[in-house]
Amino acid sequence: MDEDLLEALASLPTFHHATVSPDGSEVAVYYDETGRNELHVVDVETGERTRWSDGEVPRNARWHVEWGADGERVFFHLDDDGNEQNDVYAIDRDGSVEPVVELDGQTILQDVGEDGETLLVGSTASGQMQLYRHDCATGATTQLTAYDRAVAAGVLSPDCERIAYATNETDTFENTDTYVADADGSNPRNLEIGETGAEVAPVDWSPDGDRLLVTDNTADLGRCGVYDLSTDEVTWYGGEFDEDAESFLPGGDRFLAVRTRECAKEVVVYDARTGAATTLDLPTGVASLGRAGSAVVDEERIVCSHTTPDRRPELLCYDLATDEPEQLIAADYGDLDPDRFVDADYFTFDSAGVAEFDDRAGQGVESDPASREIEALLYDSGERPSPAIVNPHGGPRGQDTRGFDLYTQFLCSQGYSVLKVNYRGSTGRGREFAQAIYDDWGGNEQADIAKGTTILAEKEWVDDDRIAVFGGSYGGYSAYCQLTMYPELYDAGVAWIGVTDLRDLYENTMPHYRTELLEKNVGSPEENPELYDERSPITHAENLAAPLLVLHGVNDRRVPISQARLFRDRLDELGYEAGEDGDYEYVELGEEGHASTDVDQKIRTFRTLADFLERRL
């Protein structure tokens, strides 16, 4: 293990959550060039960067920032060592910090009112995630919604007299509808966009407040719509590719969207009057805009980040009229040669379901009769023969894309080739593909990963006696599943902040994760007791046949530390030996929640991961 290289990779400066000020002159951004995450502000015209914070913002840059309406302060989320039980704070230009919204549970800033006084926040203070209105002048915080299921995507109208949001009042769990209500939460109206079972959410209000920009997947692929509140009519755009609406441009005659195809993402500018669409002229990779409204500088300029598999992110100010980008933050490589990074090979394969593998008796998995095209990315480290890591993504509503991934490049630097599989349940391929995992966690999506592993093992340059699986969050769940349901395929595994016991997760995760993740995907333990047991890796722990590293943050509230401890205890009951020479190794990460962007914590995780793989693979 090359310690110098490890630290150099983990310490590469990275920015997060670029957000344009209300007047378009500045961009607030988290950046860790000092070795710690801090809030910086970039002048759009000169590129000059000023640091506002000095340790007051979180070390972990998970949560977004928002400008105050006057452009003189920035709101941020502060939690306790990554536990995501956020309060909302504000920092001004001289570095002064004050708490703004302090509620029990998790609090998320949804929108900042143009009136300079109103904040719209989501919070679990009442149990489930609901919307609250905070008056900055009086300090009063008032609950606006009280639905049985979580409320999300809250946006304030320009005059702050109405709110739009998404929730679900139907008996169909996969359904999401868009609502408009008065500012105090009264007179809520379901706009009844799309069919029951589809997912519709508001994204942005038009500048005049007469229209809503929405995202919908009724037609399977995600599409953008403009809903006219005076006529109750919606105009749809796109349809050929999976797209997500992002925000109106000034004037309201154009809007921004992000299109996904073949694991790449590109920014699209739509003319709302004609439907004409143009894309930003950037290399194939991942272009992203941040939250609704946070990318707009003026009528013709937007701020976006761009990256490719082997090129680190850069922050651009893009001129839509000339198709010319200007760098605001350049990709930073430190003392490393940029050409050392590995590009991704995109390919597809046909899913075959579990029937392709040996009998999965006792796991309740049935083969899916529908063959689906599965997308994958393969990073060849150049080592011959090459050990390999199968790295399933989290979510499961997630996707591996053609953007720079530090963990992948770290593994490649250590000589491991990396395979990423966009299994059933991933985003970017439409509603049917994403919902194919419903009532089937730990089933055919794991067969997709397993088939990808068999394809990898068949490559002549891969050492099929040195293949490991490594994943975090739902990817950690997949690592546990692969090691206990397909043990013949792997020679080692790392499960990071992963799920092991669905019943325990249902009892101990945050309320909105219980309803919007578990109940939507696998029902409740009372409704589907057999599924909860069959698809819990702890049920199949006796199948573990390769060295396992269990890695988990003690402050994780999404996937609580009990998940790791229960699996450890079950392995002990079965007679497995712990320790560096044993059957499994167990590491709890203190002062850390559901992963972290912090440099020191990345170094620690890289070192733990590299040491385990070097010894075991």
ZATI-321237 format. One record per residue (C-alpha): x, y, z. Coordinates in steps of 0.001 Angstrom, whole numbers, plus 524288, in hexadecimal, padded with zeros to 5 digits. Example, Ala and Ser with C-alpha at 12.3 -4.5 7.8 and 13.67 -1.06 7.14 Angstrom:
BEGIN
8300C7EE6C81E78
835667FBDC81BE4
This chain:
BEGIN
800008000080000
8058480D197FBB1
802468161080724
806B88227280014
7FE2781F7F7F454
7F2BD81BD97FD12
7F34F828C48044F
7F58A830827F7D5
7E95A82ABB7F18C
7E0C382C887FD8D
7E58F83A9A7FF1C
7E29983F597F157
7DA7C84BCB7F30F
7CC25849BE7EFFD
7C0BD853317EF01
7B259850AD7F1E8
7A50F8576F7F093
7A86B863157E806
79D4986CE37E9CE
79BBC879D47E2A9
79833885F67EA90
78B0088CAD7E847
7912A897767E000
7998788DD27D842
7A6708941E7DBE5
7ABE48899A7E503
7AC0187B057E72E
7AC25874F27F4BC
7B2DD867D67F514
7B84685E2E7FED8
7C6B785BCE7FC1B
7D1328549F803C9
7DDDA859F37FE09
7E2A085D0280BED
7E10F84EB180FBB
7D3F58516481613
7C6BE8545B81024
7C4178630C81071
7BA7D86C6180A26
7C05F8744F7FF08
7BA4D87EC37F66B
7BEB8880827E849
7BD3B88D3E7E0AD
7B708889777D39E
7BDCE8943B7CBDA
7CB938932E7D153
7CC14885487D685
7D18F88A7B7E354
7CE7F881537EE9D
7CC54885C87FCA6
7CB2287CE080870
7C02E880A6811AB
7C143875CF81BD9
7CC1087138824C7
7C75C8645082A3C
7B9438686782CBC
7B33D86023821D7
7B2BF8512F8224C
7BED08496581EB5
7B5F2840B481697
7B049847EE80ACE
7A45C83F2E80943
799D1849AA80A4F
79774855148010D
798A0863A4803C4
78F2A86EA180031
790E987D4C7FEEB
788C4886BC806CC
77FDC88F337FE75
7887A89B3480059
794EF894157FC5F
79BA7897C58091D
79B6488A9480FE0
79B2787C2480CAC
7930A871CF81382
799138648C81659
795B88580881D90
79CAD8544882A19
79BBF846F58307D
7A2E883F7883B1F
7AE2B8379783566
7A6DC833628293E
79A4D82EBE82FBC
79210836D882623
7896083C42830E9
78B668498F82AD5
788658572D82F75
7890D862B582618
7937886D118289E
797BA8795982176
7A52487F4481F16
7A78D88D2481A4C
7B2D78938881336
7BAC18965981F69
7B99488832823F7
7AF4F88A6D82E5C
7A6D087E6183059
7997C87D0A836BA
78F518723B837F0
782FF874EB8301E
77A2C868ED830D6
77C0185F3C83BF2
7725D853ED83C41
772C18460384128
776A883BA28373E
77B6B83E498298B
7791684BD4823DB
77B7784F028157F
77AC585C8A80F85
771BA85B53803CE
770B98694F7FEBF
773EF8777080218
7694A8817B7FF9F
76BBC88D4E7F712
76549895B28018D
7716E89482809F9
769C088F6681595
764B4881D58122D
76B75874B98128A
764E28680D80E84
76AA085C4D81585
767D484DEA81660
768FD8479D823C4
7663D83B0382B07
7634C842B28377F
7556B83D4B837B7
759CE82F8683404
7580482ECA82553
75ECF8383C81BF4
755B98440681A79
756C28521C815D6
7589E85DA281F0E
758E986C4681CC6
76309874448242B
76189882F9825E2
76F38888BD826C4
76A098956E82CB9
762EE88F4583831
76A458825D8392D
75D6187AE9838E2
75CD086DB383230
74F638688882E56
74BD385AFA82968
744B685BAB81C4F
741C684D79818B2
73DA88414E8201E
73D1E835E4816B4
73EEF827A081A36
74A088268D81078
755E282F0A80E64
754F383C40807BC
75FF5840537FEA8
763EA849EA7F3F0
75E70855FA7FABE
75F798629C7F2D8
75A84870507F5EC
753B0878B57EBCC
75AC5885717E865
7514688D667F0AB
75240883677FBD0
743668823A7FC38
742EF8741E7F771
74AB0867A87F8BF
74C1285BD17EFEF
7506384E8C7F4AE
74F9583FE87F245
749598353B7FA7E
740B18293F7F918
732EF827407FE47
72F9381B5D7F5FE
7303F80CEF7F966
73AA980B3F7EEE1
747B880CA17F5AC
74F7880FBD7E962
746B381B627E693
74AB58299A7E8C8
741FE8354A7E5B8
7446C843E87E4ED
73C9484D207ED84
73AF385BDA7EE49
73649862517FAEC
7357F86F9780134
741948741A80884
73BE186FB381586
73954861FE81041
72AB78642B80E9C
722D1860F78026C
72BE3856507FD5A
728A3851F97EF97
72D83845D37E8B2
730A584A147DAD6
72DF483C137D65A
7391483BE27CCA7
73C1D82EA97C6BD
73665821797CA03
7354E81AF07D741
741D4813707D9A9
74A5981D867D2F9
75371826E57D9FA
750D5835697D7F6
757FF8403A7DF2D
758AA84F027DE49
765E4854C27DB22
764AC863717D965
75ADB86E907D84E
75B118773F7CC4B
75F98885347CF3B
7519E88A2B7CE1B
74C5687F757D70B
7425987AFD7CCE5
748CE86E1A7C938
74FCC862AB7CF8A
75B2485B107C9F0
7590C84CB47CD3C
75F7F83F917CB23
7573F8338C7C81A
7594C825647C3E8
74B7C8218B7BFD2
750AB81E487B241
75B6C815DC7B863
7671581E717B4F8
7684882A9A7BD43
76310836AD7B67A
761AE845337B92C
754D784C727B9AC
7502185A677BB31
7432885B037C27B
73AC68670A7C03B
733BE869E87CD03
729A2872937C671
7251F868427BCB4
7291B85BC47C3F0
72FD7857357B795
73D6C851857B680
746AC851D27AAE9
750528469E7AA02
75E20846ED7A4AB
767D683C507A11F
7644D82DFF7A191
76F81827D079A0A
778DD8274F7A5A0
77788827407B466
7776E835867B8AC
775DD83D4D7C535
770FF84B4D7C52E
77A02854B27CC78
775B4863047CC18
76FE286E097C41D
778EE877FC7BE01
775E2886787C022
769BF88A7D7B8D6
763EB87CED7B9C5
7642887A047AB21
76F2F8700D7AC97
772D0865EF7B6AB
77E1D85CEC7B9FF
77DEC84E1E7BAE1
787C7843367BC83
7874C837D17B304
78CAD82A477B5FA
79103820DE7AB72
79AF0815D27ABA7
79F97819887B951
7A2A1827887B52B
79B7C833FB7B905
79A10840457B0E3
7936E84D497B32B
788158506D7AA1D
7822685DDD7A7B1
773D185D3C7A396
76C1C8680879CFD
75F1B867217A433
757F086D80798C7
75CD9864E978DA4
76202858CF7948A
76F3085A6678DD9
77A71854A27959B
789088575D79552
793BB850E679D51
79FF9856C77A324
7ABFF8543579AE1
7B3F884C837A4C0
7BB6083F867A3BD
7B3EE833117A6F0
7B39A832157B5B1
7AB43837937C08F
7A658845997C06C
79E6B849C17CC46
7974E8560B7D08D
794848546A7DEFC
78759857E67E4EC
77C5F85EE47DDC2
77FDF86CFA7DB03
78D9586BB77E088
7944F86BB17D33B
78EF28780E7CCE6
797FF883D07CB7F
78FF288BA57C1B4
787DE889D97B543
7932E8838F7ADE7
79C8687E2E7B819
79BB2872BE7C163
7A52886C2E7CAB8
7A73A85D997C988
7B120853797CDAB
7B6D884A1B7C3C8
7BEEC83DCD7C50D
7C273831657BDA4
7C6BF824017C2B0
7D51A827DF7C223
7D42C836A87C3E6
7D0F883CEC7D0E4
7C5B08468D7D277
7C6E8854987CDF5
7BD4C85F917D08E
7B94B866F97C458
7B1ED873557C116
7ABA786F957B430
7A6FB879AF7AA3F
79ADF8742D7A39B
79B6B87E297988E
7A96987B3F7946E
7AAA886D2A7993D
7B717870F47A04F
7BA8C86D027AE4B
7C385874637B779
7CA0886DCD7C301
7C65C872817D082
7CD26867597D79D
7D6D385F227D005
7D832850927D1F3
7E2C784EE97DC50
7EC678439D7DB4A
7F64F847EC7E570
80379842027E20E
7FD3C836697DB22
7FDF5834677CC77
7F013835C67C6F1
7F32F82B3B7BCFB
7F484821287C7D0
7E5CF8201F7C940
7DE588152E7C292
7D36B817327B8AD
7C70F80EE77B8FC
7C2FE805137AEAE
7B425805807ACF7
7AD537F8D47A932
7A05B7F1F17AAB7
79BF67E4057AD26
78EEA7DD107ADBC
789627D9DB7BB06
785F67CB977BCCE
780937CAEC7CA9A
7844A7C1657D541
781117B5817CCE8
78E627B72B7C663
794FD7B3F37D349
794367A85F7DC66
787B07A66C7E429
785737B17E7EDBD
77CFA7A8E27F674
778567AF41802F2
779DA7BD117FDE2
76CA67BE1F7F746
772847C3587EA9F
76B9D7C0A17DDE1
771587C3647D096
76BFB7CF627C9BA
766877CAD47BCA2
769347D80F7B666
776FC7D9B57B11F
77C277E76C7B34D
7881C7EE3B7AE0C
7915F7F0EA7B952
79B387FBF27B826
7A8BC7FAC67BE05
7B5A98020C7BF0D
7C2CD7FB1F7BF99
7CF67801AD7C3FB
7DBAD7FA177BFE5
7E6D17FCED7C952
7F0D37F75E7BFC9
7F5AA7ED317C983
7F7DA7DFBF7C35D
7F2087D6EE7C79D
7E9187E0907CE3A
7E22D7DE9D7DB34
7D4B57E4C17DA57
7CA827EB6E7E2B7
7BBFD7EAF37DFDA
7B68E7F7B87E535
7A7917F88C7E579
7A206806267E797
7993480AD07F299
78B1C80ECB7F246
785CE806007ECEE
7809C812207E5F9
78E18815E77E16B
7969E8143F7D58B
7A4E0812BC7D20D
7A84A81D117C80A
7B389821507BF7D
7B85982AEC7C984
7C4A382B087D1C9
7C37A821E37DD72
7CE62823167E75D
7CC51815B37ED7E
7CCF880F2E7E02B
7D96E8165B7DC94
7DF41813147E9D6
7DCB4804957E797
7E2688056E7D9E1
7EE8D80C057DF81
7F068800147E82B
7EFE57F7027DC46
7E1A87F2C57DD0B
7D8DD7F39C7D130
7CB0C7F7F27D49B
7BDCB7F3D67CF5E
7B1927FC077D1B0
7A4327F66C7CE42
797C27FE797CCDA
78ED97F3987D16B
7800D7F3A27D103
77B617FE557DA23
7854A8083D7D528
7816F8159D7D035
7838081B1C7C2A0
77BCA8107F7BB94
76DC6814187BE95
76337810507C848
76193802057C463
770117FF527C5E7
770DA806847D2F3
764B37FFEB7D860
768CD7F24B7D400
76F227F1017E163
7626B7F3467E8C6
75EE87E7807F134
76BAB7E1627ECA4
776CE7E7197F4A9
781AB7DD117F521
77BE67D6017E958
77DD87D82D7DAED
785B97E4A97DCA8
78FB77DC597E3CD
78F537D2D87D85B
792CE7DE5F7CF88
79EBC7E1397D7E8
7A25B7D2DA7D860
7A1617D19C7C99C
7AA1C7DD747C81C
7B3E07D6977D0FD
7B3BD7CA527C898
7B61E7D2837BC61
7C1787D91E7C346
7C7497CC237C7A9
7C70C7C7067B9B5
7D01D7D1AD7B4B1
7DD667CBD57B1FB
7E4B17D6FA7B872
7DD1E7D5F77C54B
7E1F87CD127D032
7D5747C5917D323
7DB427C0DE7E001
7DC327CEE67E4EA
7CEDA7D5327E391
7C8CE7DCD87EEC2
7BC187E4417F09E
7BC007F19B7F726
7B07E7FAC17F912
7AACB8051380200
79CC8807678069A
794137FF797FD79
7A0EC7FBB07F72A
7A4C87F69380492
798157EEE3804F8
79BB27E9937F794
7A9317E5CC7FC81
7A2FC7DE078079A
7993F7D7EF7FE11
7A3A77D43D7F43B
7AC357CDED7FEA3
7A1087C623804B6
7989B7C3547F8B9
7A3397C1CD7EE52
7AEE07BDCD7F6B4
7B51C7B5E97EBD2
7B8067C24D7E41A
7C0797C9A77EDDB
7CD707C8777F4BE
7CB817D3D07FE2D
7C1B57DE6E80122
7C00C7EBAA807A7
7B2AE7EFF680C99
7B2BE7FE668100F
7A701804538173F
79EEB7F928811CA
791AD7F3458151C
791817E5AE81B2A
7844E7E46E82201
778577EA7E81B9C
76FE17E90E827C3
779A27F07283029
77B267FACF825A4
76C6B7FCC682553
76C467FF0D833F9
77823807E8834FF
779DD81003828A4
7745381DD482757
7658381E9882551
765CF823588173F
76F78818A881397
7663D80EC18198C
75AC98132F8112B
7617281808804D3
76BB580D79803CE
7679F8012E80AFD
758CD8018D80A26
75961806167FC0C
763087FB727F820
7600A7EFBD800CC
753D77F34B8088C
753DA7F1FA8175A
7585B7E65081F80
74A1C7E397822CB
7462B7E36481473
751E67DBDC80F45
758477D48A81A9D
75E207C9F0811F9
764037D3DE808A8
76A067DB71813F0
770847CF14818CA
774527C92080BBA
77A907D57E80683
7823B7D8AF812D4
790897D49A81169
790C97D11181FD9
787927C5C581CB0
791EA7C002813A5
79DFF7C34B81B9B
7A1D87B4F781C51
7A4DB7B57B80DBA
7B01D7BF0980F92
7BBFF7B87F80991
7C5837C3B080712
7CC5E7CD5E81010
7C34F7D8B781342
7C62E7E66F81812
7BAAF7ECC881F01
7BC307FB9B81F15
7B1F8804848254E
7B09A8124582AE6
7AB80812C3838C9
7A34081F008364E
79C1E819C882A63
78D7981C9582B64
789D9817A081DCC
78FDF80A3481FB5
792058098182E6F
79E0E8033D83473
795227F85C83977
795757F2B982BAE
7A4057EFFB82CAA
7A3807EB8E83ACC
798817E1DA83860
79FDE7DBAA82D12
7AC557DB058351C
7A5157D46E84040
79ED57CAB2836EA
7AC1E7C71A83139
7B1247C4E983F0C
7A5777BC16841FF
7A8957B41D835E0
7B6A37B21D83A30
7BD667BB7A830D6
7CA1D7C110835F8
7CC917CFB98366C
7D9AF7D64D83425
7E3F37D881829C6
7E6537C9E882877
7D8327C62F82AB2
7CC1F7C4CC82254
7C7E67D2F582396
7CCE47E01C82825
7C4997EA5982EC1
7C7117F90F82F3D
7BE4780395834EC
7C10D811618303B
7BF8181B3A83B32
7BA9B82926838DC
7B5238252082BBE
7A7888229582681
7A32381DD08192A
7B06F81FBE8128D
7B7E882C7C81212
7BEDB835D6808D2
7C85E839F381388
7D6988388680F62
7DB388323181C10
7CFE7828A881BED
7D26A8254780DA5
7E0AA82289810D7
7DC8E8199F81BFB
7D2D38124B81370
7DC828110F8082D
7E6EF80BDF81170
7DD9F801EC81787
7D8C17FD7780A43
7E6437FC8380419
7EBF57F50C80F91
7E0F57EB0980F76
7E16F7E8D6800C5
7F0467E7E3800B1
7F0377DD6B80B23
7E4207D5FC806D3
7E40F7D7087F7FD
